[in-house]
Amino acid sequence: MRFFLLIFCGFILFSCQSKAKPVAQSVNSDTTEVSTQIPLQKVEKGIDLSLKNPTLVDIQKLDSSLKIDIKYATKDNFMGRVLYDSIDRIFLQKDVAEKLVKAQKFLKARFPDYSFLVYDGARPISVQQQMWDALDSIPPKERGRFLSNPANGGSLHNYGAAVDITIVDENGKPLDMGAPYDDIRKIAYPRLEQYFLKNGELTEKQIANRQLLRSILSKAGFYNITTEWWHFNSCTRQQAMKKYRLIL
């Protein structure tokens, strides 16, 4: 009786397995190696950071005229690889986003065909750590001029209180700032603009474009840092740590 029971159970198990949905597979034709990994195109996109951080908002939901180009969702950044594999929107703290909307109105009032183009906003601290580690060949003191140390509270980006930003013209082309976004060379330093103007590496037009960016954002309540023409804070790190939650 026990023998027949075992045979019956084995038949039932085999029957259930044969009806189970097969695992999606792909075969490499060169090596005939079978892969059970999910294809890249099926990786979830558009993660909403505001779901876990309710005070964050999508800036384009407040003003659809704001343009975005999320550099860390591409390889077009100083690390040369994708850091945001599932973030395709720019998020900021609501009060910070409202300042940005105000700045956009100021810009449009002066130059109706111009618009702000935002490269980065809220940034998870885990990504900040990846960036910091990637520049480990640079001494921490020097590195800190370009990138905030996660061990010291991180960047204002990690609280959703900073933007990386530029201005685009009527054709969507960024104004010439004399140095590209994420350029770690000193020519990107606002505090050294007059030095580079005198030696001919920056033109008066390039500096005027930077000054326009600074003047409009300053009027809305942002302030530029001295080592990146594109980076603007909404408050100090101490204020951000009191007002907002760190974005994990």
Secondary structure, 3 states (H helix, E strand, C coil): CHHHHHHHHHHHHHHHHHHCCCCCCEECCCCCCEECCCCHHHCCCCCCHHHCCCCEEEHHHHCCCCEECCHHHCCCCCCCCCCCCCCCCCEEEHHHHHHHHHHHHHHHHHCCCCEEEEEECCCCHHHHHHHHHHCCCCCHHHHCCCCCCHHHCCCHHHHCCEEEEEEECCCCCECCCCCCCCCCCHHHCHHHHHHHHHCCCCCHHHHHHHHHHHHHHHHCCCEEECCEEEEEECCCHHHHHHHCCCCC
